[in-house]
Amino acid sequence: MENIEESILKLTDEWYSLIGKDHHKDRDCHWYVETKCSYGLPPKYYVRHFGYILDEIEEEYNSYEQALKGLKKILEIEIKKEKEYQTEDS
């Protein structure tokens, strides 16, 4: 069974292949999972993306594992949308 990091690696490669055909800025290819620790509270985990093709993305999760699963889901959705967009545009 494939682990979540391997799935994300494949999805980010697919995302790059889809958007790399047209002119794009480097930041469209970067996705982040960040940890925020503050004031003695349990950490929060954020999936972030600061691209031009997509609006900025910031999703909050209560665990790192949930954040990775969220990133995987976001990538799957955005890849599907991009494929549909490219099909309509051809």
MDAnalysis code that builds the backbone (N, CA, C; Angstrom):
import MDAnalysis as mda
import numpy as np

u = mda.Universe.empty(270, n_residues=90, atom_resindex=np.repeat(np.arange(90), 3), trajectory=True)
u.add_TopologyAttr("name", ["N", "CA", "C"] * 90)
u.add_TopologyAttr("resid", np.arange(1, 91))
u.add_TopologyAttr("resname", ["MET", "GLU", "ASN", "ILE", "GLU", "GLU", "SER", "ILE", "LEU", "LYS", "LEU", "THR", "ASP", "GLU", "TRP", "TYR", "SER", "LEU", "ILE", "GLY", "LYS", "ASP", "HIS", "HIS", "LYS", "ASP", "ARG", "ASP", "CYS", "HIS", "TRP", "TYR", "VAL", "GLU", "THR", "LYS", "CYS", "SER", "TYR", "GLY", "LEU", "PRO", "PRO", "LYS", "TYR", "TYR", "VAL", "ARG", "HIS", "PHE", "GLY", "TYR", "ILE", "LEU", "ASP", "GLU", "ILE", "GLU", "GLU", "GLU", "TYR", "ASN", "SER", "TYR", "GLU", "GLN", "ALA", "LEU", "LYS", "GLY", "LEU", "LYS", "LYS", "ILE", "LEU", "GLU", "ILE", "GLU", "ILE", "LYS", "LYS", "GLU", "LYS", "GLU", "TYR", "GLN", "THR", "GLU", "ASP", "SER"])
u.atoms.positions = np.array([
    [0.845, -1.192, 0.000],
    [0.000, 0.000, 0.000],
    [0.885, 1.247, 0.000],
    [0.510, 2.191, -0.805],
    [1.272, 3.419, -0.968],
    [1.045, 4.344, 0.232],
    [2.114, 4.948, 0.741],
    [1.910, 5.859, 1.864],
    [1.524, 7.255, 1.363],
    [1.080, 8.089, 2.279],
    [0.524, 9.395, 1.923],
    [1.570, 10.301, 1.277],
    [2.815, 10.239, 1.760],
    [3.856, 11.083, 1.175],
    [4.125, 10.704, -0.282],
    [4.131, 9.412, -0.584],
    [4.320, 8.970, -1.965],
    [3.168, 9.435, -2.850],
    [1.958, 9.368, -2.320],
    [0.785, 9.846, -3.071],
    [0.900, 11.334, -3.363],
    [1.294, 12.105, -2.362],
    [1.430, 13.551, -2.531],
    [2.530, 13.866, -3.534],
    [3.628, 13.140, -3.477],
    [4.718, 13.345, -4.424],
    [4.236, 13.125, -5.858],
    [3.487, 12.079, -6.088],
    [2.946, 11.800, -7.422],
    [1.958, 12.886, -7.853],
    [1.125, 13.328, -6.914],
    [0.138, 14.362, -7.238],
    [0.800, 15.702, -7.540],
    [1.832, 16.076, -6.773],
    [2.508, 17.348, -7.054],
    [3.233, 17.283, -8.395],
    [3.742, 16.106, -8.749],
    [4.371, 15.936, -10.058],
    [3.329, 16.073, -11.167],
    [2.169, 15.478, -10.962],
    [1.088, 15.594, -11.943],
    [0.630, 17.044, -12.064],
    [0.507, 17.735, -10.934],
    [0.105, 19.148, -10.939],
    [1.102, 19.972, -11.759],
    [2.388, 19.758, -11.508],
    [3.414, 20.490, -12.243],
    [3.327, 20.190, -13.740],
    [3.121, 18.936, -14.094],
    [3.013, 18.563, -15.505],
    [1.828, 19.257, -16.172],
    [0.735, 19.396, -15.447],
    [-0.454, 20.054, -15.997],
    [-0.244, 21.546, -16.196],
    [0.299, 22.215, -15.195],
    [0.414, 23.676, -15.287],
    [1.705, 24.117, -15.951],
    [2.685, 23.223, -16.037],
    [3.975, 23.581, -16.604],
    [3.952, 23.761, -18.110],
    [2.885, 23.359, -18.762],
    [2.779, 23.494, -20.219],
    [2.637, 24.953, -20.633],
    [1.976, 25.722, -19.802],
    [1.809, 27.151, -20.047],
    [2.807, 27.903, -19.177],
    [2.925, 29.191, -19.458],
    [3.784, 30.031, -18.629],
    [3.233, 30.044, -17.205],
    [4.080, 29.837, -16.255],
    [3.661, 29.912, -14.851],
    [4.809, 30.432, -14.009],
    [4.487, 30.902, -12.854],
    [5.488, 31.353, -11.903],
    [5.867, 30.189, -10.995],
    [7.057, 30.224, -10.475],
    [7.579, 29.145, -9.643],
    [6.674, 28.836, -8.456],
    [6.079, 29.851, -7.884],
    [5.294, 29.610, -6.670],
    [4.035, 28.785, -6.916],
    [3.602, 28.637, -8.153],
    [2.460, 27.771, -8.455],
    [2.748, 26.307, -8.164],
    [4.019, 25.960, -8.037],
    [4.410, 24.549, -7.878],
    [4.717, 24.170, -6.433],
    [4.537, 25.077, -5.501],
    [4.895, 24.800, -4.108],
    [3.664, 24.716, -3.214],
    [3.663, 23.684, -2.381],
    [2.596, 23.439, -1.410],
    [3.261, 23.278, -0.055],
    [2.623, 23.744, 0.990],
    [3.229, 23.746, 2.319],
    [2.317, 23.090, 3.350],
    [2.930, 22.364, 4.273],
    [2.254, 21.928, 5.483],
    [3.065, 22.543, 6.617],
    [2.446, 23.461, 7.346],
    [3.131, 24.194, 8.404],
    [2.541, 23.846, 9.760],
    [3.381, 23.941, 10.770],
    [2.966, 23.706, 12.148],
    [3.016, 25.035, 12.901],
    [1.952, 25.330, 13.633],
    [1.906, 26.546, 14.448],
    [1.767, 26.129, 15.908],
    [2.755, 26.486, 16.717],
    [2.731, 26.220, 18.152],
    [2.704, 27.567, 18.865],
    [1.737, 27.771, 19.726],
    [1.672, 29.068, 20.409],
    [0.942, 28.968, 21.738],
    [1.414, 29.748, 22.691],
    [0.751, 29.953, 23.978],
    [0.419, 28.669, 24.726],
    [1.234, 27.658, 24.574],
    [1.012, 26.417, 25.291],
    [-0.193, 25.624, 24.827],
    [-0.782, 26.016, 23.711],
    [-1.938, 25.307, 23.154],
    [-1.469, 24.165, 22.261],
    [-2.335, 23.197, 22.009],
    [-1.958, 22.139, 21.076],
    [-1.615, 22.741, 19.712],
    [-0.654, 22.160, 19.013],
    [-0.291, 22.717, 17.703],
    [-1.444, 22.619, 16.707],
    [-1.414, 23.524, 15.755],
    [-2.327, 23.506, 14.611],
    [-1.470, 23.307, 13.368],
    [-2.044, 22.667, 12.372],
    [-1.322, 22.350, 11.139],
    [-2.070, 22.984, 9.980],
    [-1.318, 23.586, 9.083],
    [-1.921, 24.320, 7.973],
    [-1.398, 23.815, 6.642],
    [-2.305, 23.631, 5.702],
    [-1.942, 23.395, 4.311],
    [-2.058, 24.754, 3.642],
    [-0.961, 25.149, 2.966],
    [-0.945, 26.462, 2.321],
    [-0.392, 26.364, 0.911],
    [-0.893, 27.271, 0.103],
    [-0.424, 27.401, -1.276],
    [-0.557, 28.868, -1.641],
    [0.496, 29.418, -2.236],
    [0.522, 30.844, -2.566],
    [0.745, 31.065, -4.052],
    [0.018, 30.323, -4.885],
    [0.215, 30.398, -6.331],
    [-0.585, 31.499, -6.987],
    [-0.371, 31.603, -8.281],
    [-1.123, 32.542, -9.106],
    [-2.305, 31.861, -9.787],
    [-2.116, 30.604, -10.193],
    [-3.175, 29.894, -10.900],
    [-4.369, 29.673, -9.980],
    [-4.102, 29.249, -8.774],
    [-5.152, 29.082, -7.764],
    [-5.127, 30.273, -6.829],
    [-6.256, 30.559, -6.235],
    [-6.252, 31.546, -5.163],
    [-5.392, 31.000, -4.038],
    [-5.010, 31.867, -3.129],
    [-4.256, 31.382, -1.970],
    [-5.105, 30.384, -1.199],
    [-4.458, 29.336, -0.751],
    [-5.138, 28.287, 0.006],
    [-4.562, 28.264, 1.407],
    [-5.439, 28.198, 2.395],
    [-5.025, 28.023, 3.787],
    [-6.101, 27.205, 4.483],
    [-5.767, 25.969, 4.789],
    [-6.686, 25.061, 5.472],
    [-6.063, 24.652, 6.802],
    [-6.843, 24.657, 7.875],
    [-6.352, 24.323, 9.216],
    [-6.779, 22.912, 9.616],
    [-5.846, 22.190, 10.269],
    [-6.097, 20.825, 10.736],
    [-5.553, 20.658, 12.147],
    [-6.066, 19.652, 12.844],
    [-5.650, 19.402, 14.223],
    [-4.484, 18.429, 14.347],
    [-4.106, 17.764, 13.250],
    [-2.953, 16.858, 13.307],
    [-2.207, 16.920, 11.977],
    [-0.957, 16.529, 12.027],
    [-0.135, 16.497, 10.824],
    [-0.705, 15.510, 9.811],
    [-1.136, 14.356, 10.291],
    [-1.718, 13.342, 9.409],
    [-2.960, 13.883, 8.704],
    [-3.823, 14.590, 9.442],
    [-5.014, 15.180, 8.818],
    [-4.612, 16.212, 7.766],
    [-3.564, 16.979, 8.051],
    [-3.092, 17.984, 7.098],
    [-2.594, 17.324, 5.813],
    [-1.847, 16.233, 5.947],
    [-1.376, 15.521, 4.756],
    [-2.549, 14.964, 3.948],
    [-3.521, 14.402, 4.637],
    [-4.707, 13.900, 3.939],
    [-5.457, 15.046, 3.263],
    [-5.513, 16.199, 3.939],
    [-6.161, 17.374, 3.356],
    [-5.428, 17.859, 2.122],
    [-4.097, 17.877, 2.177],
    [-3.308, 18.284, 1.023],
    [-3.546, 17.337, -0.148],
    [-3.574, 16.065, 0.123],
    [-3.831, 15.063, -0.925],
    [-5.191, 15.325, -1.574],
    [-6.199, 15.565, -0.766],
    [-7.558, 15.819, -1.271],
    [-7.591, 17.103, -2.103],
    [-6.946, 18.161, -1.615],
    [-6.900, 19.429, -2.353],
    [-6.247, 19.221, -3.714],
    [-5.117, 18.525, -3.730],
    [-4.428, 18.273, -4.993],
    [-5.300, 17.470, -5.959],
    [-5.965, 16.448, -5.458],
    [-6.841, 15.643, -6.317],
    [-7.939, 16.504, -6.936],
    [-8.551, 17.355, -6.129],
    [-9.628, 18.225, -6.616],
    [-9.106, 19.220, -7.642],
    [-7.976, 19.866, -7.335],
    [-7.447, 20.894, -8.230],
    [-6.916, 20.292, -9.528],
    [-6.345, 19.104, -9.471],
    [-5.893, 18.418, -10.687],
    [-7.092, 18.096, -11.570],
    [-8.166, 17.602, -10.969],
    [-9.381, 17.296, -11.734],
    [-9.922, 18.560, -12.408],
    [-9.986, 19.653, -11.664],
    [-10.478, 20.921, -12.222],
    [-9.593, 21.393, -13.370],
    [-8.280, 21.299, -13.175],
    [-7.349, 21.756, -14.211],
    [-7.479, 20.913, -15.476],
    [-7.645, 19.618, -15.321],
    [-7.848, 18.745, -16.489],
    [-9.129, 19.121, -17.230],
    [-10.200, 19.383, -16.486],
    [-11.470, 19.787, -17.108],
    [-11.304, 21.124, -17.828],
    [-10.607, 22.047, -17.193],
    [-10.374, 23.369, -17.789],
    [-9.589, 23.238, -19.084],
    [-8.532, 22.423, -19.065],
    [-7.709, 22.258, -20.256],
    [-8.474, 21.551, -21.366],
    [-9.379, 20.628, -21.022],
    [-10.195, 19.948, -22.022],
    [-11.171, 20.935, -22.671],
    [-11.782, 21.791, -21.858],
    [-12.727, 22.781, -22.381],
    [-12.019, 23.816, -23.237],
    [-10.780, 24.141, -22.857],
    [-10.019, 25.191, -23.548],
    [-9.430, 24.708, -24.868],
    [-9.382, 23.363, -25.098],
    [-8.758, 22.870, -26.333],
    [-9.683, 22.930, -27.510],
])
